[in-house]
Amino acid sequence: LAFRLAAFHAFRESFKVSNPRILEPLMTVEVSAPIEFQGNVLGSLNKRKGLIIDTETQEDYCVVLAEVPLNNMFGYSTELRSATQGKGEFSMEYKRHSPVLPNVQEDLIKEHQKKLAEKK
């Protein structure tokens, strides 16, 4: 019991001092759409807090490469289809985890503490 309590308190103290960060998955997103919808595609990715890495034009299509948080990608297929008259396509794959913005982290912590208080 003494070792358990010592480990518990050591972890708690080191956790407070270490300034922990909440991480979120960051996805590499590749969007292909006709050139006339390039502005719509770039705007929709920017609206979802995406970082545009590269844009290419191939004949009458543009290909946009971006990094976007996974949480912001939910519902993107519907938005892309409506913005490109059903002609746009996208694919995404996991790239890495990155820290969330400080205000988002604060909101997540407050929400978690509220749920813990409701359980008691």
CNS distance restraints for C-alpha pairs under 8 A (distance, minus, plus):
assign (resid   1 and name CA) (resid   5 and name CA) 6.21 0.50 0.50
assign (resid   2 and name CA) (resid   6 and name CA) 6.08 0.50 0.50
assign (resid   3 and name CA) (resid   7 and name CA) 6.06 0.50 0.50
assign (resid   4 and name CA) (resid   8 and name CA) 6.07 0.50 0.50
assign (resid   5 and name CA) (resid   9 and name CA) 6.12 0.50 0.50
assign (resid   6 and name CA) (resid  10 and name CA) 6.00 0.50 0.50
assign (resid   7 and name CA) (resid  11 and name CA) 6.07 0.50 0.50
assign (resid   8 and name CA) (resid  12 and name CA) 6.24 0.50 0.50
assign (resid   9 and name CA) (resid  13 and name CA) 6.15 0.50 0.50
assign (resid  10 and name CA) (resid  14 and name CA) 6.14 0.50 0.50
assign (resid  11 and name CA) (resid  15 and name CA) 5.92 0.50 0.50
assign (resid  12 and name CA) (resid  16 and name CA) 6.39 0.50 0.50
assign (resid  13 and name CA) (resid  17 and name CA) 6.49 0.50 0.50
assign (resid  14 and name CA) (resid  18 and name CA) 6.03 0.50 0.50
assign (resid  15 and name CA) (resid  19 and name CA) 7.10 0.50 0.50
assign (resid  15 and name CA) (resid  20 and name CA) 6.96 0.50 0.50
assign (resid  16 and name CA) (resid  20 and name CA) 7.77 0.50 0.50
assign (resid  21 and name CA) (resid  99 and name CA) 6.20 0.50 0.50
assign (resid  21 and name CA) (resid 100 and name CA) 7.61 0.50 0.50
assign (resid  21 and name CA) (resid 105 and name CA) 7.63 0.50 0.50
assign (resid  22 and name CA) (resid  99 and name CA) 5.73 0.50 0.50
assign (resid  22 and name CA) (resid 100 and name CA) 6.08 0.50 0.50
assign (resid  22 and name CA) (resid 105 and name CA) 6.40 0.50 0.50
assign (resid  23 and name CA) (resid  97 and name CA) 5.81 0.50 0.50
assign (resid  23 and name CA) (resid  98 and name CA) 5.22 0.50 0.50
assign (resid  23 and name CA) (resid  99 and name CA) 4.31 0.50 0.50
assign (resid  23 and name CA) (resid 100 and name CA) 5.70 0.50 0.50
assign (resid  24 and name CA) (resid  69 and name CA) 6.85 0.50 0.50
assign (resid  24 and name CA) (resid  70 and name CA) 7.46 0.50 0.50
assign (resid  24 and name CA) (resid  71 and name CA) 7.95 0.50 0.50
assign (resid  24 and name CA) (resid  97 and name CA) 5.28 0.50 0.50
assign (resid  24 and name CA) (resid  98 and name CA) 5.59 0.50 0.50
assign (resid  24 and name CA) (resid  99 and name CA) 6.20 0.50 0.50
assign (resid  24 and name CA) (resid 100 and name CA) 6.18 0.50 0.50
assign (resid  25 and name CA) (resid  69 and name CA) 5.96 0.50 0.50
assign (resid  25 and name CA) (resid  70 and name CA) 5.74 0.50 0.50
assign (resid  25 and name CA) (resid  71 and name CA) 7.97 0.50 0.50
assign (resid  25 and name CA) (resid  94 and name CA) 7.08 0.50 0.50
assign (resid  25 and name CA) (resid  95 and name CA) 7.54 0.50 0.50
assign (resid  25 and name CA) (resid  96 and name CA) 5.93 0.50 0.50
assign (resid  25 and name CA) (resid  97 and name CA) 4.37 0.50 0.50
assign (resid  25 and name CA) (resid  98 and name CA) 6.48 0.50 0.50
assign (resid  26 and name CA) (resid  67 and name CA) 6.47 0.50 0.50
assign (resid  26 and name CA) (resid  68 and name CA) 5.70 0.50 0.50
assign (resid  26 and name CA) (resid  69 and name CA) 4.42 0.50 0.50
assign (resid  26 and name CA) (resid  70 and name CA) 5.79 0.50 0.50
assign (resid  26 and name CA) (resid  94 and name CA) 6.35 0.50 0.50
assign (resid  26 and name CA) (resid  95 and name CA) 5.73 0.50 0.50
assign (resid  26 and name CA) (resid  96 and name CA) 5.39 0.50 0.50
assign (resid  26 and name CA) (resid  97 and name CA) 5.51 0.50 0.50
assign (resid  26 and name CA) (resid  98 and name CA) 6.51 0.50 0.50
assign (resid  27 and name CA) (resid  67 and name CA) 5.51 0.50 0.50
assign (resid  27 and name CA) (resid  68 and name CA) 5.35 0.50 0.50
assign (resid  27 and name CA) (resid  69 and name CA) 5.92 0.50 0.50
assign (resid  27 and name CA) (resid  70 and name CA) 5.95 0.50 0.50
assign (resid  27 and name CA) (resid  92 and name CA) 6.11 0.50 0.50
assign (resid  27 and name CA) (resid  93 and name CA) 5.43 0.50 0.50
assign (resid  27 and name CA) (resid  94 and name CA) 4.57 0.50 0.50
assign (resid  27 and name CA) (resid  95 and name CA) 5.18 0.50 0.50
assign (resid  27 and name CA) (resid  96 and name CA) 7.18 0.50 0.50
assign (resid  28 and name CA) (resid  65 and name CA) 7.14 0.50 0.50
assign (resid  28 and name CA) (resid  66 and name CA) 5.81 0.50 0.50
assign (resid  28 and name CA) (resid  67 and name CA) 4.65 0.50 0.50
assign (resid  28 and name CA) (resid  68 and name CA) 6.58 0.50 0.50
assign (resid  28 and name CA) (resid  92 and name CA) 5.39 0.50 0.50
assign (resid  28 and name CA) (resid  93 and name CA) 5.38 0.50 0.50
assign (resid  28 and name CA) (resid  94 and name CA) 6.24 0.50 0.50
assign (resid  28 and name CA) (resid  95 and name CA) 5.88 0.50 0.50
assign (resid  29 and name CA) (resid  64 and name CA) 7.96 0.50 0.50
assign (resid  29 and name CA) (resid  65 and name CA) 5.76 0.50 0.50
assign (resid  29 and name CA) (resid  66 and name CA) 5.18 0.50 0.50
assign (resid  29 and name CA) (resid  67 and name CA) 5.95 0.50 0.50
assign (resid  29 and name CA) (resid  68 and name CA) 6.85 0.50 0.50
assign (resid  29 and name CA) (resid  90 and name CA) 6.83 0.50 0.50
assign (resid  29 and name CA) (resid  91 and name CA) 5.74 0.50 0.50
assign (resid  29 and name CA) (resid  92 and name CA) 4.30 0.50 0.50
assign (resid  29 and name CA) (resid  93 and name CA) 6.76 0.50 0.50
assign (resid  30 and name CA) (resid  63 and name CA) 6.78 0.50 0.50
assign (resid  30 and name CA) (resid  64 and name CA) 5.63 0.50 0.50
assign (resid  30 and name CA) (resid  65 and name CA) 4.59 0.50 0.50
assign (resid  30 and name CA) (resid  66 and name CA) 6.50 0.50 0.50
assign (resid  30 and name CA) (resid  90 and name CA) 5.44 0.50 0.50
assign (resid  30 and name CA) (resid  91 and name CA) 5.36 0.50 0.50
assign (resid  30 and name CA) (resid  92 and name CA) 6.25 0.50 0.50
assign (resid  31 and name CA) (resid  41 and name CA) 7.70 0.50 0.50
assign (resid  31 and name CA) (resid  63 and name CA) 5.56 0.50 0.50
assign (resid  31 and name CA) (resid  64 and name CA) 5.10 0.50 0.50
assign (resid  31 and name CA) (resid  65 and name CA) 6.55 0.50 0.50
assign (resid  31 and name CA) (resid  88 and name CA) 7.10 0.50 0.50
assign (resid  31 and name CA) (resid  89 and name CA) 5.73 0.50 0.50
assign (resid  31 and name CA) (resid  90 and name CA) 4.20 0.50 0.50
assign (resid  31 and name CA) (resid  91 and name CA) 6.63 0.50 0.50
assign (resid  32 and name CA) (resid  61 and name CA) 6.73 0.50 0.50
assign (resid  32 and name CA) (resid  62 and name CA) 5.74 0.50 0.50
assign (resid  32 and name CA) (resid  63 and name CA) 4.50 0.50 0.50
assign (resid  32 and name CA) (resid  64 and name CA) 6.50 0.50 0.50
assign (resid  32 and name CA) (resid  88 and name CA) 5.68 0.50 0.50
assign (resid  32 and name CA) (resid  89 and name CA) 5.26 0.50 0.50
assign (resid  32 and name CA) (resid  90 and name CA) 6.11 0.50 0.50
assign (resid  33 and name CA) (resid  37 and name CA) 6.54 0.50 0.50
assign (resid  33 and name CA) (resid  38 and name CA) 6.93 0.50 0.50
assign (resid  33 and name CA) (resid  41 and name CA) 7.83 0.50 0.50
assign (resid  33 and name CA) (resid  61 and name CA) 5.51 0.50 0.50
assign (resid  33 and name CA) (resid  62 and name CA) 5.58 0.50 0.50
assign (resid  33 and name CA) (resid  63 and name CA) 6.70 0.50 0.50
assign (resid  33 and name CA) (resid  84 and name CA) 7.04 0.50 0.50
assign (resid  33 and name CA) (resid  87 and name CA) 6.16 0.50 0.50
assign (resid  33 and name CA) (resid  88 and name CA) 4.28 0.50 0.50
assign (resid  33 and name CA) (resid  89 and name CA) 6.43 0.50 0.50
assign (resid  34 and name CA) (resid  38 and name CA) 6.96 0.50 0.50
assign (resid  34 and name CA) (resid  60 and name CA) 5.88 0.50 0.50
assign (resid  34 and name CA) (resid  61 and name CA) 4.23 0.50 0.50
assign (resid  34 and name CA) (resid  62 and name CA) 5.94 0.50 0.50
assign (resid  34 and name CA) (resid  84 and name CA) 7.72 0.50 0.50
assign (resid  34 and name CA) (resid  87 and name CA) 7.08 0.50 0.50
assign (resid  34 and name CA) (resid  88 and name CA) 7.13 0.50 0.50
assign (resid  35 and name CA) (resid  57 and name CA) 7.45 0.50 0.50
assign (resid  35 and name CA) (resid  60 and name CA) 5.71 0.50 0.50
assign (resid  35 and name CA) (resid  61 and name CA) 5.02 0.50 0.50
assign (resid  35 and name CA) (resid  62 and name CA) 5.29 0.50 0.50
assign (resid  37 and name CA) (resid  41 and name CA) 6.29 0.50 0.50
assign (resid  37 and name CA) (resid  83 and name CA) 7.37 0.50 0.50
assign (resid  37 and name CA) (resid  84 and name CA) 5.87 0.50 0.50
assign (resid  38 and name CA) (resid  42 and name CA) 6.17 0.50 0.50
assign (resid  38 and name CA) (resid  62 and name CA) 6.63 0.50 0.50
assign (resid  39 and name CA) (resid  43 and name CA) 6.02 0.50 0.50
assign (resid  40 and name CA) (resid  44 and name CA) 6.11 0.50 0.50
assign (resid  40 and name CA) (resid  83 and name CA) 6.32 0.50 0.50
assign (resid  40 and name CA) (resid  84 and name CA) 7.62 0.50 0.50
assign (resid  41 and name CA) (resid  45 and name CA) 6.29 0.50 0.50
assign (resid  41 and name CA) (resid  80 and name CA) 7.14 0.50 0.50
assign (resid  41 and name CA) (resid  83 and name CA) 7.48 0.50 0.50
assign (resid  42 and name CA) (resid  46 and name CA) 6.15 0.50 0.50
assign (resid  42 and name CA) (resid  52 and name CA) 7.80 0.50 0.50
assign (resid  42 and name CA) (resid  64 and name CA) 7.72 0.50 0.50
assign (resid  43 and name CA) (resid  47 and name CA) 6.05 0.50 0.50
assign (resid  44 and name CA) (resid  48 and name CA) 6.44 0.50 0.50
assign (resid  44 and name CA) (resid  79 and name CA) 7.94 0.50 0.50
assign (resid  44 and name CA) (resid  80 and name CA) 7.81 0.50 0.50
assign (resid  45 and name CA) (resid  49 and name CA) 6.63 0.50 0.50
assign (resid  45 and name CA) (resid  50 and name CA) 5.13 0.50 0.50
assign (resid  45 and name CA) (resid  51 and name CA) 7.72 0.50 0.50
assign (resid  45 and name CA) (resid  52 and name CA) 7.75 0.50 0.50
assign (resid  45 and name CA) (resid  66 and name CA) 7.70 0.50 0.50
assign (resid  45 and name CA) (resid  68 and name CA) 7.58 0.50 0.50
assign (resid  46 and name CA) (resid  50 and name CA) 5.02 0.50 0.50
assign (resid  46 and name CA) (resid  51 and name CA) 6.99 0.50 0.50
assign (resid  46 and name CA) (resid  52 and name CA) 7.77 0.50 0.50
assign (resid  48 and name CA) (resid  68 and name CA) 7.06 0.50 0.50
assign (resid  48 and name CA) (resid  69 and name CA) 7.99 0.50 0.50
assign (resid  48 and name CA) (resid  72 and name CA) 5.49 0.50 0.50
assign (resid  48 and name CA) (resid  73 and name CA) 7.16 0.50 0.50
assign (resid  49 and name CA) (resid  68 and name CA) 6.37 0.50 0.50
assign (resid  49 and name CA) (resid  69 and name CA) 7.39 0.50 0.50
assign (resid  49 and name CA) (resid  72 and name CA) 7.45 0.50 0.50
assign (resid  50 and name CA) (resid  66 and name CA) 6.20 0.50 0.50
assign (resid  50 and name CA) (resid  67 and name CA) 5.46 0.50 0.50
assign (resid  50 and name CA) (resid  68 and name CA) 4.28 0.50 0.50
assign (resid  50 and name CA) (resid  69 and name CA) 7.16 0.50 0.50
assign (resid  51 and name CA) (resid  66 and name CA) 5.38 0.50 0.50
assign (resid  51 and name CA) (resid  67 and name CA) 5.13 0.50 0.50
assign (resid  51 and name CA) (resid  68 and name CA) 6.44 0.50 0.50
assign (resid  52 and name CA) (resid  64 and name CA) 7.38 0.50 0.50
assign (resid  52 and name CA) (resid  65 and name CA) 6.18 0.50 0.50
assign (resid  52 and name CA) (resid  66 and name CA) 4.28 0.50 0.50
assign (resid  52 and name CA) (resid  67 and name CA) 6.57 0.50 0.50
assign (resid  53 and name CA) (resid  64 and name CA) 7.75 0.50 0.50
assign (resid  53 and name CA) (resid  65 and name CA) 5.44 0.50 0.50
assign (resid  53 and name CA) (resid  66 and name CA) 4.98 0.50 0.50
assign (resid  53 and name CA) (resid  67 and name CA) 7.12 0.50 0.50
assign (resid  54 and name CA) (resid  64 and name CA) 5.91 0.50 0.50
assign (resid  54 and name CA) (resid  65 and name CA) 5.06 0.50 0.50
assign (resid  54 and name CA) (resid  66 and name CA) 6.93 0.50 0.50
assign (resid  55 and name CA) (resid  62 and name CA) 6.94 0.50 0.50
assign (resid  55 and name CA) (resid  63 and name CA) 5.63 0.50 0.50
assign (resid  55 and name CA) (resid  64 and name CA) 4.44 0.50 0.50
assign (resid  55 and name CA) (resid  65 and name CA) 6.20 0.50 0.50
assign (resid  56 and name CA) (resid  62 and name CA) 5.53 0.50 0.50
assign (resid  56 and name CA) (resid  63 and name CA) 5.12 0.50 0.50
assign (resid  56 and name CA) (resid  64 and name CA) 6.51 0.50 0.50
assign (resid  57 and name CA) (resid  61 and name CA) 5.78 0.50 0.50
assign (resid  57 and name CA) (resid  62 and name CA) 4.27 0.50 0.50
assign (resid  57 and name CA) (resid  63 and name CA) 6.24 0.50 0.50
assign (resid  58 and name CA) (resid  62 and name CA) 6.04 0.50 0.50
assign (resid  58 and name CA) (resid  63 and name CA) 7.69 0.50 0.50
assign (resid  68 and name CA) (resid  72 and name CA) 7.04 0.50 0.50
assign (resid  68 and name CA) (resid  73 and name CA) 7.20 0.50 0.50
assign (resid  69 and name CA) (resid  73 and name CA) 6.86 0.50 0.50
assign (resid  70 and name CA) (resid  74 and name CA) 7.35 0.50 0.50
assign (resid  75 and name CA) (resid  79 and name CA) 6.62 0.50 0.50
assign (resid  76 and name CA) (resid  80 and name CA) 5.94 0.50 0.50
assign (resid  77 and name CA) (resid  81 and name CA) 6.14 0.50 0.50
assign (resid  77 and name CA) (resid  89 and name CA) 7.89 0.50 0.50
assign (resid  77 and name CA) (resid  90 and name CA) 7.65 0.50 0.50
assign (resid  78 and name CA) (resid  82 and name CA) 6.26 0.50 0.50
assign (resid  79 and name CA) (resid  83 and name CA) 6.05 0.50 0.50
assign (resid  80 and name CA) (resid  84 and name CA) 6.05 0.50 0.50
assign (resid  80 and name CA) (resid  86 and name CA) 7.50 0.50 0.50
assign (resid  80 and name CA) (resid  88 and name CA) 6.21 0.50 0.50
assign (resid  80 and name CA) (resid  89 and name CA) 7.52 0.50 0.50
assign (resid  81 and name CA) (resid  85 and name CA) 5.68 0.50 0.50
assign (resid  81 and name CA) (resid  86 and name CA) 4.17 0.50 0.50
assign (resid  81 and name CA) (resid  87 and name CA) 6.56 0.50 0.50
assign (resid  81 and name CA) (resid  88 and name CA) 5.96 0.50 0.50
assign (resid  81 and name CA) (resid  89 and name CA) 7.81 0.50 0.50
assign (resid  82 and name CA) (resid  86 and name CA) 6.17 0.50 0.50
assign (resid  84 and name CA) (resid  88 and name CA) 5.53 0.50 0.50
assign (resid 100 and name CA) (resid 104 and name CA) 6.36 0.50 0.50
assign (resid 100 and name CA) (resid 105 and name CA) 6.26 0.50 0.50
assign (resid 101 and name CA) (resid 105 and name CA) 6.31 0.50 0.50
assign (resid 102 and name CA) (resid 106 and name CA) 6.26 0.50 0.50
assign (resid 103 and name CA) (resid 107 and name CA) 6.30 0.50 0.50
assign (resid 104 and name CA) (resid 108 and name CA) 6.20 0.50 0.50
assign (resid 105 and name CA) (resid 109 and name CA) 6.19 0.50 0.50
assign (resid 106 and name CA) (resid 110 and name CA) 6.17 0.50 0.50
assign (resid 107 and name CA) (resid 111 and name CA) 6.11 0.50 0.50
assign (resid 108 and name CA) (resid 112 and name CA) 6.15 0.50 0.50
assign (resid 109 and name CA) (resid 113 and name CA) 6.14 0.50 0.50
assign (resid 110 and name CA) (resid 114 and name CA) 6.10 0.50 0.50
assign (resid 111 and name CA) (resid 115 and name CA) 6.34 0.50 0.50
assign (resid 112 and name CA) (resid 116 and name CA) 6.28 0.50 0.50
assign (resid 113 and name CA) (resid 117 and name CA) 6.18 0.50 0.50
assign (resid 114 and name CA) (resid 118 and name CA) 6.31 0.50 0.50
assign (resid 115 and name CA) (resid 119 and name CA) 6.43 0.50 0.50
assign (resid 116 and name CA) (resid 120 and name CA) 6.75 0.50 0.50
